[in-house]
């Protein structure tokens, strides 16, 4: 049941984003677009409530509940950035905005470290949700599966750290054509 809720919330998240951006760029109704975009955090709250109700109502935690916590953490930490990315695509397609510049060298490395900060935030939010659920349910035998997700959060952070370190040591180079165009 929770897996279906996660999928429904993910679909609803992107429907809200697409509807908001469509209202903004296609209908030229900025206020309506803003209202629709503001539904994204509401969708996260709905998922959190569904997970809590399921567990507090006697359900036993599974990997689905941990996935819901991770989804909410990523949605909160990266949500603004995902919306900005989609907004830039809509602005380019429907408003004639220039494409976002690709990052190379030190700029790309800084972006990787900012991503690590967002990943840490997402992991902290997910861990906080998991911890709160474990405490509120108060039945370790029913929430044991959630504690296993803490290792997964650690792995996710470690992979992102390795990514940032690798681009610090070996910065992303601009393609030869881009380097030649600058001179």
C-alpha positions in Angstrom: 0.0 0.0 0.0 2.8 2.5 0.9 4.6 1.7 -2.3 1.5 2.7 -4.3 1.3 5.9 -2.2 5.0 6.7 -3.0 4.4 6.1 -6.7 1.2 8.2 -6.6 3.0 11.0 -4.7 5.9 11.0 -7.2 3.4 11.2 -10.1 1.4 13.9 -8.3 4.6 15.9 -7.6 5.5 16.0 -11.3 2.0 16.6 -12.4 1.9 19.6 -10.0 5.2 20.9 -11.4 4.1 20.4 -15.0 0.7 22.0 -14.4 2.3 24.9 -12.6 4.9 25.6 -15.3 2.2 25.1 -18.0 0.1 27.7 -16.3 3.1 30.0 -16.0 4.4 29.8 -19.5 1.5 28.5 -21.7 -1.4 30.2 -20.1 0.6 33.2 -18.8 -1.1 32.9 -15.4 1.8 33.3 -13.0 -0.2 33.3 -9.8 -2.0 30.1 -10.8 1.4 28.6 -11.7 2.8 29.5 -8.3 -0.2 28.0 -6.5 0.2 24.7 -8.5 4.0 24.7 -7.8 3.2 25.2 -4.1 1.4 21.8 -4.1 4.7 20.0 -4.2 5.5 20.2 -0.5 1.8 19.5 0.3 2.2 16.2 -1.6 5.2 15.4 0.7 3.1 16.1 3.8 0.4 13.8 2.5 2.9 10.9 2.0 4.3 11.5 5.5 0.8 11.4 7.0 0.0 8.1 5.1 3.2 6.5 6.4 2.6 7.6 10.0 -1.1 6.5 9.9 -0.1 3.1 8.5 2.5 2.5 11.2 0.6 4.0 14.1 -2.4 1.9 13.0 -0.5 -1.3 13.6 1.3 -1.8 10.4 4.7 -3.3 10.3 7.4 -1.3 8.6 9.0 -2.5 5.4 11.5 -1.2 2.9 8.6 0.8 1.4 8.3 3.0 4.6 12.0 3.6 4.5 11.7 4.5 0.8 9.0 7.0 1.7 11.3 8.7 4.2 14.0 8.9 1.6 11.7 10.2 -1.0 10.5 12.9 1.3 14.1 13.8 2.3 15.2 14.1 -1.4 12.0 16.0 -2.3 12.6 18.6 0.4 16.3 18.9 -0.1 16.4 18.8 -3.9 12.8 20.0 -4.6 13.6 23.6 -5.3 16.4 22.6 -7.6 14.3 20.1 -9.5 11.6 22.8 -10.0 14.2 25.3 -11.1 15.6 22.8 -13.6 12.1 22.2 -15.0 11.4 25.9 -15.0 14.6 26.6 -17.0 13.5 24.0 -19.6 10.0 25.6 -19.9 11.5 29.1 -20.1 13.8 28.0 -22.9 11.1 26.1 -24.8 8.2 28.5 -24.4 9.8 31.9 -23.5 13.0 31.9 -25.6 15.3 31.9 -22.6 18.9 30.9 -23.3 20.0 27.4 -22.2 21.6 27.0 -18.9 25.4 27.0 -19.2 27.2 23.7 -18.7 29.6 23.7 -15.8 33.3 22.7 -16.1 36.4 22.8 -14.0 36.2 24.5 -10.6 32.5 25.6 -11.2 31.5 22.0 -11.7 33.5 20.9 -8.6 31.8 23.5 -6.5 28.4 22.3 -7.8 29.4 18.7 -6.8 30.1 19.9 -3.2 26.8 21.8 -3.1 25.1 18.6 -4.2 26.8 16.8 -1.3 25.4 19.4 1.1 21.9 18.7 -0.4 22.4 15.0 -0.1 23.5 15.4 3.5 20.3 17.4 4.1 18.1 14.8 2.4 19.7 12.0 4.4 19.3 14.0 7.7 15.6 14.6 6.9 15.1 10.9 6.0 16.9 9.8 9.2 14.8 12.3 11.2 11.6 10.9 9.8 12.8 7.3 10.4 13.8 8.2 14.0 10.5 9.9 14.7 8.5 7.0 13.3 10.5 4.5 15.4 9.9 6.6 18.6 6.2 7.3 18.0 5.4 3.7 17.0 7.2 2.5 20.1 7.4 -1.1 18.9 10.9 -2.0 17.8 9.7 -5.4 16.4 7.4 -3.5 13.9 10.0 -0.8 13.0 13.2 -2.9 12.6 13.1 -2.6 8.8 13.4 1.2 9.1 16.6 1.1 11.1 18.2 -0.8 8.1 17.6 2.3 6.0 20.1 4.3 8.0 22.9 2.2 6.4 21.4 3.0 3.0 21.4 6.7 3.8 25.1 6.4 4.8 25.9 4.7 1.5 24.1 7.4 -0.5 26.1 10.1 1.3 29.3 8.1 0.8 28.7 7.8 -3.0 28.0 11.5 -3.3 31.2 12.3 -1.3 33.3 10.1 -3.6 31.7 11.9 -6.5 32.6 15.3 -5.1 36.2 14.2 -4.2 36.8 12.7 -7.6 35.8 15.9 -9.4 38.0 17.9 -7.0 41.0 15.7 -7.9 40.1 15.3 -11.6 38.0 18.4 -12.6 35.6 18.1 -15.4 37.1 19.5 -18.5 35.3 21.5 -21.2 35.0 19.7 -24.6 37.7 20.7 -27.1 35.2 22.6 -29.2 34.1 24.8 -26.2 37.7 25.5 -25.3 38.5 26.5 -28.9 35.5 28.8 -29.1 36.7 30.9 -26.1 40.0 31.9 -27.6 
